[in-house]
Amino acid sequence: MSDKWIPPSQQRRGLDLAALGVPPGRYVHPDVTDFLIAPGGSREGATRIDAYLRHEADLDSLQPDEVDFVRRHFLKCAEEQRQKCITHFESKVPRRYSSARPTAIASAWAQSVVTNPDDTRSLLIVGPTGTGKTHYAYAVLRAIAETGRTTGWAAYTAADLYAQLRPRAGRDSEATFETIADTDVLFVDDLGAAKLTEWTEEVTYRLINHRYEQCRPGIFTSNVPPTQLRDALGERIASRLTEMCERVALKGDDRRKGMAA
């Protein structure tokens, strides 16, 4: 018997939501008395549902209308949670990218992140200026929100990231670094755009290396061609990015020039 203490909340066995066709999540259980006024509801059915929710009976012990009652309740909870995640995303995303919508590939990556983050490789989105890298990255973050799973994320341009981490009087830059480094999903835009200095290289290396070692997924964009990453970011950073990332290459003309015309 293990001598490791486990909180009671983690000792309780969760319901098999997959068997109900419900996305994973932590949802409030239905009030079984509501089944009494549901179509086909009965006191016996409410008793069976209560036993199921208490793990005293299997799903197979419920009648079809009882299973449907439980399923509809949890699907409603899942949709409410999904809408909360999307609302949170839309409250944080820059207005210009609020209309970003994920592709099927972005949605598949997001699903992998929320179900198996440790084994999901990061994304390195590369391409010339104006090809939509930032828009694509925010679409990926929306895809995470659309899963309905509560996943923390943070987004910075490389310039803003360095501004946040630069030592200054009265601010604990190391605590700020730890908060950023441990974010569930970190998006850093325009890697390699800032002039490489000894300090920026060291900060970027520490950040990338931390996430590399802890297997935390991220999204990175860069205008720098892959063959020039080592010159722009340094050997250590480029090597880790190459190993930890799936590359997404965007091509085309600068869209901003077209809008300006």
N, C-alpha and C positions, 0 to 999 in steps of 0.2 A: 504494500500500500504506500502510495507517495505521501511524503510528509510536507509537500508544498501546499500552502493554503490557497484555495480557490474561492473567490467571492461567490456568494449564493447566486447572484445574477448570472454568473457564468456556469453554474452547476446545472441550471435548469435546461432541459433538452428542448430545443425549438421545434415548432411544427414543421412538417415537410411541406413547405410552400410550393415547391416544384410539382408535387403531386396534385396540387390544386390549380396549377397553371398560373401561379402568382410570382412576380419578381421577388428576389430576395430582399429582405428588409426587416426592420423592427417595427411592428404595427400593434396598435391597441386591439385587443380582442373584442369581438362583437358582444353586445348585451344579449344573452340568450333569450331574455324575455321578449325581445323584439320579434322572435320567431313565432310567438303566440298569435301575433296579428298579421303575420306574413301569409301569402296564399299557401294553403296546404299546411299551415302551422298547427302544431299540437303541443301539449305539455310533454308527451312522451318524446317527441322530436327534440324539444328544448333540452330535455334531460340527456338525450344522446349527444347533442352538440356540446353541452357542458362537459360531459365525460371526455369527449374528444379533445376539447381545449385544455383539459386538465391532464392530458396524456394517460387517461385511464381507459381509453378505447381507441381503436384504429379508425382510419378514414373509411375503411370498408364497412364499418358498423353503421354508418349513416345512410339514410335513404337519399335518393337523388335530389329531392327538393331541399333536404337539409344540407347536402354538400353544396348545392347552388347558393343557399343562403350564406354559408361561410365564405365561399369563393367570391361572391359579389361584394361582401364586406371588405375583404382584403384587397380586392382589385380597386375598390374605391379609395382605400387607404393608400395604395401604391400610386394611384393617379394624383392624389392630393400631395403626396411627397414629391412626385415628379414635378408638379407645378411649382412647389416651393423652391426646388432646386433651380428651375428655369428662371423664376423671378429673382432669385439671389444672383444668378449669373448676369441677368440683364441689368441689375442694379450696380454691378461692378465693371461691366465691360465698357470701354470707350464708345461713345455714341456712334462714331463712324462705323464700328464693327458690330453693332447690335443686330444687323440684318444677316450676319454670316450664318449660313446653313451648312451642316456637315454633308460630306459625300458618304457613300456606303463604306469606303475604306476608313474614313475618319470615325464613323460610328462603330465599326468593327474594332478599331484600336481602342476607343473609349470603353467599349464593353470589356475588352481584355484588361484594361487598367482597373476597372472597378471590381472585377472578379478575381484577377490574379496579378496584382501590381508587381510583385517581386520578379515575375518571369516575363514582364512586358518590356520590350526594348523601347528606349526613348525615340523621339522623332527629330531628325535634323532636316529642316526644310531649307533648301538652297535654291538660288536662282537670281537673275539680274534684278536690279532695282525696278519696282513697279509691276512685278509679275503676280502679286497677290499673296505673298508669303505670310504677312501678318494677318490678313483676312482668313487665310486657310487655318492658321494656328488658332484664332478665336473660334472658328467653326468647330475645331476639334474640342475646344473647351465647352462649347455649347453641347456637343455630342455627349460629353461626360455628364452635364447637367440633365440631359434628356433621358439618361438611364434611371434617374430618380434615386441614385445612390449618393449619400452624402459624402462628398470627396473634396477635401480642401485644395484650393489652388491659388496661385499668385502669379501675376504677370508683370514684367518689367522690361523696359528697353535696357540694353546694356549700359547706356549712359546713366539712366535713373538708378540702376542697380549699384553702380559705382558710387553715385551720390549718396545712396542710402548707407553704404558700408564704409565710406571715408571717415576716418577717425576725426572726432570733433569734441570740443570741451562740453562736458555735461551730458554726454550720450555714450551709452555702452554699445559700441559698434560690434563687439563680439556676440552680445546677446541678440542683436539684430541679425547677424550672420547666421546664428544657430536657428533662429525662427525661419529665415528664408530657406536655409539648407534643408530643413526637415519638413518643408511643405509637401503634402501628398503629391501634387503635380505642379512643377515649376515651369513657367514659360519665360524664356529670355529671348527678346527680340534684338536682331541686329548684332549678333556676336561678330567680333572682328571689325566693327565699324569705328570704334574708338582707337585712338593712337595707343599702341602697345608700350606700356612702361613696366618697369620692374614690379611696381605695386599692383597694377591692373592684372598683370600676368599671374602674380601670386594669388590674388583674391579669386580670380577666375579658376585657377587650378584647384584651390581649396574647395570651392563650391562644386565644381564638376567631379572632383575626386571623391568628395563626401557622398554625392548621390550615386556615383559609380560603385562605391564600396557598399552602400546600404541598399542597392538595387531599387532606387526610387525613380520612377519614370518622369521624364520631362519633355518639353517641346522647345527646340532651339531653331532660330532662323538666322540665315547669314547670306549676305550678298557675295561673300568670298567663294570663288570656285573651289571645289573640294581639293584640287591639286595644290592650292595655295593656302590651305588652312594652317599648315605647320608654320609658314612664314608669318601669317597674320596673328595666330594665337599661341604659338610655341609648340614644341614637340610633344610635351607631356599632355597638354590639353587636347591637341588634335588626335593623339593616339587613343585617348580614352573615349572621345566622341565617336571615333570610327568604330570602336568595339561595342559601345553601349547603344548606338543609334541605328535605326532604320532610316535610310535616306529617301527623302521625297524631293524630286527635282521639278521645279516649275519653270516653264519656258514661255517665251513670247515677248512682245514689245512692252515698253513702259506704259501702263494704262493711264498714269497721271498726265502724261504728255497729251494723250488723246482727249482727256477731259478738259485740259487747258485750252486745246485748240477749239 
